[in-house]
């Protein structure tokens, strides 16, 4: 993405809509799929991060959420159901 300005712009716009209005824009997801040549893409978010020391041991804890987005529809893997 560092060298692909159009892809960076589309991904930034997609993530902003997803974060601000909880909307997975299918038009933007189709563009992401076309620009990357993929049928789906993963969104990985860090939901929780903690770093501490317990006794003399350094401990890092992280919570991640992973969502599979179908590029042609913008739907996540949970939206389709069984």
GIDA-V669647 format. One record per pair of residues at least 6 apart in sequence whose ideal C-beta (glycine too) atoms are under 7 Angstrom apart, sorted by sequence separation. I is the first residue (numbers start at 1). J is the second residue. D is the distance in Angstrom with one decimal. If there is no record, write none. Layout:
# GIDA-V669647
i: <I	I>
j: <J	J>
d: <D	D>
This chain:
# GIDA-V669647
i: <1	17	18	33	53	1	52	69	17	68	32	51	67	68	1	67	14	50	49	14	48	13	14	48	46	47	47	10	14	46	47	45	44	45	10	11	10	44	42	43	10	42	43	7	40	41	6	7	40	40	41	40	39	38	33	32	33	29	30	29	30	24	29	26	26	25	24	24	24>
j: <7	23	24	39	59	8	59	76	25	76	41	60	76	77	11	77	25	61	62	28	62	28	29	63	62	63	64	28	32	64	65	64	64	65	31	32	32	66	66	67	35	68	69	35	68	69	35	36	69	70	71	71	71	71	71	71	72	69	71	71	72	69	74	73	74	74	74	75	76>
d: <5.5	5.1	5.8	6.5	6.9	5.0	5.5	5.6	5.1	6.4	6.2	4.7	4.8	4.1	6.6	6.8	6.1	4.6	5.3	4.2	6.5	6.0	6.6	3.4	6.2	4.5	6.6	5.8	6.3	6.1	5.3	6.8	6.1	5.0	4.9	6.3	5.7	5.2	5.9	4.6	6.6	5.8	6.1	4.7	5.6	5.5	6.5	7.0	6.1	5.2	6.3	5.6	5.7	6.0	2.7	6.1	6.5	5.9	6.2	5.2	6.1	6.4	4.0	5.6	3.5	6.0	4.2	6.9	6.6>
